[in-house]
C-alpha cells in the first residue's frame, strides 16, 4: 500500500503517505514508513526545490 501511494503521489512527504494509507484503514506509523523507504533506497535525500 505504501508503494502504491508513493507511485500515485511521488512528491508526498512521509506524513502525507501516512495519512493516505490511514485513509485506507491501514495503521502504519510514520517512522515505519520512513524506515521502509530508507531500507529500500526510496527515501528522498534532497528536498524538492520550487
C-alpha positions in Angstrom: 0.0 0.0 0.0 2.8 2.4 0.8 4.4 1.8 -2.6 1.1 2.3 -4.4 0.7 5.7 -2.7 4.3 6.7 -3.4 3.8 5.9 -7.2 0.5 7.8 -7.3 1.9 10.8 -5.3 5.7 10.8 -5.8 6.2 14.2 -4.1 4.4 13.2 -0.9 6.0 13.6 2.5 6.2 10.8 5.0 3.3 12.4 6.9 1.2 12.6 3.7 1.9 9.0 2.9 0.9 8.1 6.4 -2.4 9.9 6.1 -3.2 8.4 2.7 -2.5 4.8 4.0 -4.5 5.5 7.1 -7.5 6.6 5.0 -7.4 3.1 3.6 -7.8 1.7 7.1 -4.2 0.6 7.4 -2.4 1.9 10.5 1.4 2.2 10.0 3.4 4.7 12.0 5.3 7.4 10.0 8.6 6.1 11.5 7.9 2.7 10.0 7.1 4.2 6.6 10.4 6.2 6.7 12.4 3.1 7.7 10.8 1.0 4.9 11.5 3.6 2.3 15.1 4.2 3.6 15.8 0.4 3.7 14.8 0.1 0.0 16.6 3.3 -1.1 13.4 5.1 -1.9 13.7 7.9 0.7 14.4 11.3 -0.9 17.8 12.6 0.2 17.3 16.2 -1.0 14.0 18.1 -0.7 12.4 19.2 -3.9 13.0 22.9 -4.9 10.3 25.0 -6.3 
